[in-house]
Amino acid sequence: MADQGGQEKTERATPKKRRDERKKGHVAMSKDVVTVVSLMGIFCCLRLLFPIMYESLQDAMVFQISAVGKMEEMSFANQQQVGWNAVWVVVKCVFPLGLLSIAFAVVGTGVQTRFLFTWDPLKFKLSKLNPLKGIKNLFSLKQVVELLKASLKILILGVILYNILKDQIIVIAQMMDLPLTSSGTYVLKEIFSMVLKIGMVFAAIAGFDFFYQHWSFEKDMKMTKEEVKEEFKQTEGDPKVKGKIRSIQQSMARSRMMQAVPDADVIIRNPTHYAVALRYDLDHDNAPIVIAKGQDHIALKIVEVGEQHGVKILENKPLARGLYASTPLNSEIPAEYYGVVAEILVEIFRMNNKLK
């Protein structure tokens, strides 16, 4: 399987593609499983409900015959009454089976699709009217498998019916001499036995179809390496765009940092590679705080801004390197630098008359 660019679809579908396809109603589902569940379920219910249905039909027929016999004339009202009684009996016998068949179909479908409900498959799409696509689908592997399954079902059904009728043809002929109740019971028993045998065989076919549908679905869902990359870009963002955003963010952060440099009490430099601006408020800070730091051209910029605003600048290579490497921006300096920095700040505060 290949895409338009000739790349093979070798990659498993990503979670995003699975979610998108699920929203469109594309999920792995075997219709044979739904058919078998509905068939076996409705016949089991029919077997349980048959005595009640038989009594209802018997009572209805007795009522209808007796009612017609008592009527002096077949007026419209009398005909309407007889008709409504007949309709009510049919509804009472057939309606529960209809609801049960719908319930079995919903359960058989819902369990496979995790009860997915979407209107997307019902939307009109011009691609559905493409005759070339329709002809291509006629000769696809999926249609070949469906044809083989249908042929296999017909063959199995014919074999089962032939074997049953071959063994029972003489018995069925002899039942003409038996009471109607006995012959009817026997026929119904054989019908249920036949349905059970057919259902077991069809269940095996449905099991095969279930695994085939999942295999086919996974095959159709596969992606090319390029598709995976494009999806990653859409999900995580284009690396170039992310790099540009990160650059802008860093530029804004540097701008805010430079605005804080005038508030520094001292700038420690080394002498051109590193620069660290410290602020220490005697009333609010527990320790000196690094409010700006940088290396190379950023260090030179910090020094330039500090000179413009009269901030004291000292050269101390070990201290500048140490503070730059160990202290995050807007954080207190480590305790190991308290002594050295304290001596520097005391001298500066005395010069600026900040110490009482």
Steps between C-alpha positions, in 0.01 A plus 500: 500500500647837402399865512506752221870564552582132459587445866390177661264515794709315754427694821225415747225757529563766761253565784400830334413330172301235686303771680437691176388188313277397789326837485431427132351161592793296369539211743562129470170312502379162378144496366503120527540527876194727517303256282590195710429678830162619370410161345591289802359748748164536327456124457584435865243761601252352255546159658433645845204712389344243267264343761362846586468593133328168423244551776438859389441395139278209608288723724477760225383249241240357739378851578486600134307191393255523789455876448428456131255220577305717744473796262157538344639724228849597375475870561795735470522533880510122543764461229703778661486326837613168354776671305634692798507183710702327228741794476543507878591130511755543221653804672514318834680203343726676249585831670709349786699298247556813292629693803724209600646472149582873505655465846718207390615692191584809709694292753684305227599826331564700816735249659720506189495880455488592870154642431621760253231735367577749225313670216811532282439186285155638408640826359491546123844468339574531128771235531227242562369565147836433336439204260871419471526460874192276498644278226829481688319390816323222308834332435659571838616233743219593737232426237667172409490395865134604527419292189681197641317534830161526329576194286617308805183589691277382215699178466486425873133585520425268206702213651331530839150516349574205272625282787203587721239443230671180383482352849153631581312465171344167597410623850340812355289286265385283791391803701197540277335228710587672831295765682572857396640592843752215502613556142527877555707452816735263320544736204573796727751293696682409178493860382662621821760223475573600142533868591738409784726303264496778241566758771805312630652480152420864428652595836828342387483699175420816699805437719720480192337814358554685831876444490512569126318833540743608773798398287358682197422809708853516641641458150286784363596721796874469445688820423811595308800643683428838340141495630626428851745791476232737370263398779774555755556849362129577522475361853826620651559795270752560222854499649583818306195678637568373850860618471381845388256520791771390743733766358233768547435384855872510580524848351209621713653341810834674431317829452327464840833402655671808361223717645587362844874581473460864619361366831818300569738595781805350332605322180767232524683442171775277353589746331329445161376138505267505803296761683266455799283781641414474873236677702467494878215676679585510871131517599353232271768260372646217707805482273630674187300418187626453144275728291702476175774283361656419165811414308686646203294771325218479758759550776634805321145634464434455873819690580408774251153548650648496850754770411225714349306489830793532734503144632828400668696250285770273643727244333520166678551208263436206741196668657347598164544147360371338819189716534417462130524119512333437836222757536181513288362837399298679774630258765704546817871430476628177660618518860862426399520846338349693793836605646660628180185679380435647846843667506435652157151624591616649832757714320247608237229581761750707697593691189129559424413572864255210518643368827391670820 
